[in-house]
């Protein structure tokens, strides 16, 4: 092809037709420029396709992670709601209301009032996108705001002190993970000796429940649980907002 154009130029020069040579040279320059522009445009199209593919991949990963978070948040909210009702009833019994349940049921309620279970919710796709700068792929500003708000809610929940442990969530979780790790080392009998107070029955159990110290402790746990309850309610709402915005963003792809 290059030889073909070179032969044309050479013939035009040999014939001394400078005017035709000029127009030919100009046409050749324009042809080269058009070729370069087309190559750049194709490259731009490829880049746009790649960015769009990365954006869709990120949105889908965020959707999967937040669907899992939504499921766990609903379960945790239900547990906090149940614990709230148990604690409220125990406080009423402690304050003098007639106890209408059996001793075994009462002791079960006391155990349930102290059973706080937390889950670690690493939103891996969000953290990775945040650290790598890939959040810039997201065009939906409402989605970015919803993700940020949800992150604040999760941090707020983890800062809530765990009743009876006087430690933050992260420290409590670390202890639970340590116990799980030890448990994997062998078959152990993890059942401790029962506390004498939990072996109480009848009037002794009632006296324990209605003591001032028991009421104060239950009231502290009740208030802390209410905070946790409200945080899970917020997380439910903020996670649903994220999922709504994610659905809209994916529909726009």
Secondary structure, DSSP 8 states (H G I E B T S, - for coil): -HHHHHHHHHHHHHTT-HHHHHHHHHHHHHHHHHHHHHHHHHHHHHHHHHHHHHHHHHHHHHHHHHHHHHHHHHHHHHHHHHHHHHHHHHHHHHTT----S-HHHHHHHHHHHT---------HHHHHHHHHTGGGG---HHHHHHHHHHHHHHHHHHTS-BTTTTB-HHHHHHHHHHHHHHHTTS---------GGGG--HHHHHHHHTSHHHHHHHHHHHHHHHHHHHHHHHHHHHHHHHHHHHHHHHHT-
